Amino acid sequence: MSRKGNCLDNAPMKSFFGSLKNELVHRTRFRSRREAKAALFEYIAIFYNRQRRHSSIGYRTPEQARIDMAAAMAAS
């Protein structure tokens, strides 16, 4: 965050938490904290980063975008 009161600093995280809540939290009833933690880990590490396509990075997954960026940096 760059400075107090700049609402744009927090926009990516607000977007992420909005997706998380809409796609997982509000649709699931967890029986325990352990189950909730496991579901959150699976959503973030497996679905969100490796399968879910993001319009802001050209409809690629974050993992694909990271690999492409690393390849581009290595080539230059």
TORVEX-153048 format. One record per residue (C-alpha): x negated, y, z negated. Coordinates in pm, 1 decimal, decimal comma. Example, Ala and Ser with C-alpha at 12.3 -4.5 7.8 and 13.67 -1.06 7.14 Angstrom:
{X -1230,0; Y -450,0; Z -780,0}
{X -1367,0; Y -106,0; Z -714,0}
//
This chain:
{X 0,0; Y 0,0; Z 0,0}
{X -135,0; Y 338,6; Z 92,1}
{X 51,5; Y 571,7; Z -141,5}
{X 345,0; Y 596,0; Z -376,8}
{X 679,5; Y 648,9; Z -210,8}
{X 584,4; Y 532,9; Z 138,8}
{X 867,4; Y 293,2; Z 217,1}
{X 701,9; Y 162,3; Z 534,8}
{X 416,0; Y 7,6; Z 337,8}
{X 643,4; Y -258,0; Z 197,2}
{X 844,7; Y -330,2; Z 513,9}
{X 669,7; Y -657,3; Z 613,4}
{X 716,0; Y -806,3; Z 267,3}
{X 1077,3; Y -694,2; Z 247,3}
{X 1135,9; Y -861,4; Z 582,9}
{X 968,2; Y -1182,2; Z 466,6}
{X 1164,9; Y -1199,5; Z 140,9}
{X 1486,9; Y -1124,2; Z 331,4}
{X 1418,2; Y -1418,3; Z 563,6}
{X 1326,0; Y -1640,6; Z 270,5}
{X 1645,9; Y -1561,4; Z 85,3}
{X 1873,0; Y -1593,6; Z 389,8}
{X 1716,7; Y -1911,5; Z 526,0}
{X 1647,8; Y -2099,2; Z 202,6}
{X 1736,8; Y -1953,4; Z -134,9}
{X 2101,1; Y -1854,3; Z -78,8}
{X 2175,9; Y -2184,1; Z 99,8}
{X 2028,5; Y -2416,2; Z -162,1}
{X 2119,7; Y -2507,1; Z -515,9}
{X 1805,3; Y -2613,7; Z -699,0}
{X 1828,8; Y -2858,6; Z -989,4}
{X 1499,5; Y -2756,0; Z -1150,2}
{X 1214,3; Y -2507,7; Z -1123,8}
{X 991,0; Y -2785,0; Z -993,3}
{X 1235,7; Y -2855,1; Z -709,5}
{X 1257,8; Y -2482,3; Z -630,1}
{X 877,7; Y -2445,3; Z -625,2}
{X 842,6; Y -2746,9; Z -395,0}
{X 1110,1; Y -2612,2; Z -158,9}
{X 946,2; Y -2268,7; Z -150,6}
{X 606,5; Y -2420,6; Z -74,7}
{X 751,9; Y -2633,3; Z 205,1}
{X 939,4; Y -2335,4; Z 351,4}
{X 635,7; Y -2105,8; Z 351,4}
{X 348,8; Y -2342,8; Z 428,1}
{X 523,4; Y -2570,4; Z 673,7}
{X 827,7; Y -2402,5; Z 826,1}
{X 756,5; Y -2027,4; Z 814,7}
{X 387,3; Y -2043,1; Z 910,2}
{X 381,0; Y -2344,2; Z 1141,6}
{X 724,3; Y -2379,0; Z 1304,7}
{X 928,4; Y -2058,6; Z 1283,7}
{X 868,5; Y -1828,8; Z 1579,3}
{X 835,2; Y -1457,1; Z 1501,7}
{X 948,4; Y -1192,0; Z 1747,1}
{X 696,2; Y -939,6; Z 1617,1}
{X 403,2; Y -1156,2; Z 1735,1}
{X 536,6; Y -1252,5; Z 2075,5}
{X 761,9; Y -1539,5; Z 1966,3}
{X 467,0; Y -1741,9; Z 1841,4}
{X 418,2; Y -1896,0; Z 1501,2}
{X 180,7; Y -1719,8; Z 1259,5}
{X -53,1; Y -2017,4; Z 1289,4}
{X -60,1; Y -1984,4; Z 1670,5}
{X -122,2; Y -1609,8; Z 1641,4}
{X -411,9; Y -1667,7; Z 1400,2}
{X -568,6; Y -1929,0; Z 1627,4}
{X -533,1; Y -1700,8; Z 1931,4}
{X -686,0; Y -1408,5; Z 1741,3}
{X -980,0; Y -1620,2; Z 1622,1}
{X -1041,0; Y -1744,0; Z 1977,8}
{X -1028,5; Y -1389,4; Z 2114,1}
{X -1276,2; Y -1270,2; Z 1849,2}
{X -1510,8; Y -1560,6; Z 1924,3}
{X -1499,0; Y -1488,2; Z 2296,8}
{X -1599,2; Y -1123,9; Z 2256,1}
//
